[in-house]
Structure formats: C-alpha cells, structure tokens
Amino acid sequence: MHDTPPPSVPDFTQWPSFPFEGDLRVKQLDEPVAVEPPRKGEGLRECIACNAPDDAYIWVGERWRVRAMDRPTGLPMVLILESRSHLDLGDLPNLLAAELGVMTVRLERAIRSLDGVARVHVNRWGDGSAHLHMWFLARPYGRLQLRGTFLSLWDSILPPISESRWRENLAHVAAWLAEFGGRPLAEPPRIQWQTPSSIAAQSSAEAAAAAAEEAVSVIESAEETPLPVTENEPAPDLTRTGAGALADTVAEHTASGEDAAEVPSNGTPGDDPDPETGRDADGQSAEATAQPDSMSESAGTDSVPSGPDGPATDATGTTATDEPAGTGEDSSGTVTRDTVRP
C-alpha cells in the first residue's frame, strides 16, 4: 500500500504577514485520543489564576483582574483579562457575561489609547487553562506586516520593547481602568538620577540580563500550553468546578428565592448596598454618569441588537436606552452605570 502523500502547504504561507519563509512541510496529524487530559484548574490540576495574589496584576476589581506578562515582549502591550470566579466562558452567569462585554470594550480602548498602537486583537483559546482568560494584543502602528491572525507569532519573534516603555504603558492602562473603579497596581518607572558612567554601566547590565533571560510570548505562556497526555490520567472531576459549581450556586440561591443573575460572583453575603443610602459596606456609590453613545444591557436579560436602522431591543421587545453594567465595583450584584471614555 502506498503511503498517503503529505498535504500541500497552504496558501497563507505566502502572505506578507506569515512570519516564516523557505521550505516548509506539514506535520502528520496524530490519531485522536479517547479522553482529553484535564487542563490547569480542572480535575486535580491546580489553577494558576485562582492561586495568584492581587499584587501579580496591574489592575483589580471585585469580579475582574487584568495582568501582564512577567517581562516585556515584542508587542507594545499584551494583557490578560481574567474573572475572579473559577468559571470558563460558557459558565458565566448573566451578570458576569454582561460585564465581560463592557470590560472587553473598556480594556480595548485603554490599550488603543497608547502611543504607537493601531489595533488591539482580542483572543480566547482556553486549551491550557479552565479559568476564563482573554488576551489583548496591541499591533504597532504602521507595521502592516503584523496585520491579521499571526500577530501572536510575531510577538515571540520581534525584539522585546524597553522595560521603561513597557512599565509606562502598564501604568497608563491601569490608571485608565481605575477611572471606572477598581485599584491600579502598576506604577510608572522611577527616574534614576545617576552619573553618565553609572548609566552606561547599568545599561550594559540590563542588556546582558535581557539577553540571558528570554521573554515568554503569548503562545509560550502557561495558560495556553496544553498539558501532555500521560497514561492513567484521572478523568477530570467537574462536579465542583466550572459548570458544576455554577449549577450548585444557581440551585442554592433559587431555593432561597434569589435570582441567580443577581448573585455576586464571589458568593459572599453582606455586601449589598444600603437601600436608603445606595452605598455598599465600603462606602462606594452604585451609580455613575452614563454617556449617550454607550451600549445597553441588563444583568438579567440578553439584549438583541435590531441592526443599524433601529435601537437595540431585549428578548421581551423592550427598547434598551441605558448603558449596561460596568465593572460593578459594588457587590450588590446589580449592574451599575459607568462613564465610557472616548
């Protein structure tokens, strides 16, 4: 029997955005496995996001956190948006699903406001970790060869940007997000007052350290590196994580007469705002200014856009005129309004 000829190299290898050139060949496809191995945070695997403290992030809120890579990479900015709750994308209740849309737009605008950024690519893969994490990759302005779907590959090929510029960008994005609530944890680099000889020595030391320690790119990150298949791998136990944990939470609060969409993601009671003052235990107000060009969506309903010729309506046919929930920095579980910066 003749061997099956290898598939031909696809046409996209000739695109200007493809990072490689020369002779290429397609790998042989492995046989499918009967049971996929558990991801990080699934079954008996520890979750990286759940074990990470707040000081590992550049901005933290009550239900969302934003972090960067541990060192600069080739792109002006690479950030990860994570939920505090150990849920995957399809497990999000209505409240967090609505907030995810608002946070995605808000973070995209913050990154796009950086100098030298033309576009922001938003990606979600999730083959390495069961905890929801969304990637935000900034494409440099004018670098047309980096357009398209290969941007994450270019991130590991381009030389890393300077650490001072990287830290300035992180502080800018963190402060931008803090305008709507939460806490910024990234600070701009401090000015080092040194003599010229000391500066030259420090620059040489930094260059040597950077050469000795390679930056970890998007595709090499722990969140996107699938675990190897091993023999006798225990089947993932999803009864208390992901959809199983969500089902338990919904059942518990349904039995008590509460709406599951109104339950805070961390499940901690006692944080609802005072009905008389409108403020929570931390003194935070549950209302902010709404801009007329903002979207609208309720925490408990799914809004359905009616197209460019008419306003958006929800599933009941009601016209949506107010802006949806922001980050919801109070713990009431109620979607609050916020200001969307241009």
Secondary structure, 3 states (H helix, E strand, C coil): CCCCCCCCCCHHHHCCCCCCCCCCCCCCCCCCCCCCCCCECCCCCCCHHHHCCHHHCCEECCCEEEEECCCCCCCCCEEEEEECCCCCHHHCCHHHHHHHHHHHHHHHHHHHCCCCEEEEEEECCCCCECCCEEEEEEEECCCHHHCCCCHHHHHHHCCCCCHHHHHHHHHHHHHHHHCCCCEECCCCCCCCCCCHHHHHHHHHHHHHHHHHCCCCCCCCCHHHCCCCCCCCCCCCCCCCCCHHHHHHHHHHHHHCCCCHHHCCCCCCCCCCCCCCCCECCCCCECCCCCCCCCCCCCCCCCEECCCCCCCCEECCCCECCCCCCCCCCCCCCCCCCCCCCC
